[in-house]
């Protein structure tokens, strides 16, 4: 069980791209803690989204933590560009990094727009054993566990990942680390209490915020519901 307060990080992958700046301002005002930016290259995952220029364009629209999830090949070629564009945190995939230790050190050496160090994250696809990143866990501010196969929004949550959340939280606690566990994919107010009880404390929500049928157009209501249901699992 985590002692961290829940962080809600709406993914702009589900936003209206024709109004992206307005959408970011809207979720900021609605109570989002972080802004989650899904970066896809059409190679590592079967989709193509946005790059550093879009992050740079969005940076003036919010002062919230800009959380950039790089689902791309050879991320070491681009992390500096994302930091320069305004990313506060950069997460790379272990599967895309044959020299993961070096890649994480590279991120840690960067500075974000406020002058501090860029937060270091590593992500694992659903099939990748969580033990594969234990050797670099001390370098990570955040571990992102994909709860869908990455590439597209709106997919169903994969429940088998819950065991990975529990194993990772146990390892973090055993080492006395403060590493956050982020979950991304199919997370909503309906199931967030489950992953919160498993030990997650950072929740990426795309469709559950931008396309929520219980709270249509009410981003604040959707975010508040996710937060409340996550927090309830902590008690």
N, C-alpha and C positions, 0 to 999 in steps of 0.2 A: 504494500500500500504506500502511495506517495503522500508526502506532506505538502507538496506544491499546490498552490491555487490553480484551478483549471485555466488554461489558455485556449481561447476559441480563435481559430485562424481560418476565416472564410477563404475558399479558393476562388480566385477570379476566373478560373477556367470555365465556371458556370455562369459568369456575368454576361451582360449584353456588351459585346465587344464594340458595337457602334457607339456606346456611351460609357466606355471603360473608365474614364476619369471621374465621371459622375457616380458610377457604381462604387468606385473605391471611396469617394467622399461619403457615400451613403452608408456603407458598412462601417466606416470609421465612426460616423455620428451615431450609428445603431449599437455601438458597444463592442465591436470587434477588438480583440487584443492585438492580433497580428494580421497582416495582409499576406496571404499565401499565394505565391506566383509559381505556377507550374510551367517549367521550361522543357519543351520537347523538340527533338531534332529530326524526327522521321526515320531515324536509324536505330537508336537504342530502344525506342518505343515507336509504335505505328501511328504517330500523330506528329503534327508540326504546329508549334504555337508561337511564343514570343521570345524576343531576345533582349539584350541590354538596352537598346534604344527605347523600347517600350517601358522598361523599368525606369529609365532616366526621365521619360515623359510623365510617368505616374508619381515620381518622387515628390514633386511640389504639392501634390493633392492631399498628402497625409503625412503626419509625423509619426504614425504608428510603425512598429517594427516590420520591415519588409523582408519576408521569409521566402527566399528563392530556392526552389527545389529543382535541381538540374538533372533531368532525365535525358542525358546526352552522352554520347561517346567522347572520349578524350576531354573530360571536363577541365583538366588542368590548363587547357588552351583558353578558357573563357572566364575562369573565376575572377581574375583581376578586373576584367571588363565589367562584370556584374557588381563587384565592389565599388568600382569607380562610378557606376550608374546609380548607386544608392542602396544596394542590398545591405541589410544589417546582419542577415544570416544566410549562409550558403550550405546547402546539403547536396552531397554527391552520392551516387550509387556505388556500393562496394563492387557490384558486378561489372561496372564500367571502369574500375580502377585497378589495374594489375599492380600498381605501386601505391596502395591505399594509404599507408603510413605517410609517405612523402606528400600525397595529395592533401591530406588533412593538415599537415604542417604548413603547406602552402597557404591554405585558407586562413589558418591562425596568424600568419604573418601579415595579412592584409588589414587595412584600415577602412572603416565605413565612413559615411558622410558626416557623422558626428565626431569623428576623430578617434573613436575607440576601435578595439579589435573586432573583426567580423566573427560572429558566432559560428562554430564549426559543427556541421551535421553530417551524418552518414545514414544512408537509406538502404533497406533490404527489400527485395521482392518477396512475395508470399512464399515461394519455394525455397528461399535461401536460409540455411540454418542460422539462427541468431548467434550461435557460438562462433561463427566465422569472424565476428568483429570484436570478440572479447579481448583480443590482443591489442586493440587500438582504442578500447573503450575510454581509457583515461584521457584521450585527446579530444573527446567528443563532448560538446555542450548538449547535444541532442542526437537521439537515434530515432529515425523515422521508419516505422514498420508499415509497409504497404499492406492494406487489408483488401485490396483488389489488385488485379494485374494492371500495371500502369499503362496509360495511354489515352484513356477516355473517361470522362465524367459520367455519373449516373449509373455506375455498376453496383451490383449487389455485394455486400460485405461477405468476406470469406471467414467463416467462424473458426477454422483451424488455426488462424493466426493468433488466437487468444492465448494459446499455450506459449507462444513465443513472447508475448507481452509479459506473462507471469515469470518466465525464465529470465528475461532481461531485467525485470524489476528486482528479482532475487539477487542477481549478480551485482546490480548497482548498489543495493543496500549492503550486501556483503563487503563491498569495497569502500563503503562510506562516500560514494560519489554523489554529486548533485545533478547528474545527467538527466535531462528530460526525455520522456518517451512520447513521441508524436505518432498518432495513427491517422492514416489517410486512405479513404476509400469506403464509401457506403456508410459512413458514420452519420448518425442523425439523433434527434432527441429520443427516438424509440429504443436505440441500442447503446447509446453512449454510456449508460450506467454500467453495462457489462464490461466494456474496455476500461472504464475508470476503476471498477472493482479489481480488475486484473493488474492495474498498476500504471496505466497510461495517464498522462496529465496534460497533454497538448493535443487538440482535436481539430483536424482539418475537415471542413464541411463546405462542400460546393453546392450541390443540388439542395441539400438540407437547409441552406440559407436562401440562395437565390431563386429556387424553384419549389419552395416548401408549400405543399398543398394545404397544410393546416394553418399556415400564416402567409397567405398569398400577398406578396408585396410588402409584408411587414418584416423587414430584416431584423429590427430590434426584438420583435417577439420571437422569431426563430432563434436568434443568438441567445436570448435570455432562457429559452426552454432548454437548449442544449447545455448551457452553463448550470442551470438549476439541477438537471437530472444527473450531470456529472458530479457536481458537488454533493448531492445526496448520497452518492455511493461512497464518499469518503468517510461518512459517519458510521 
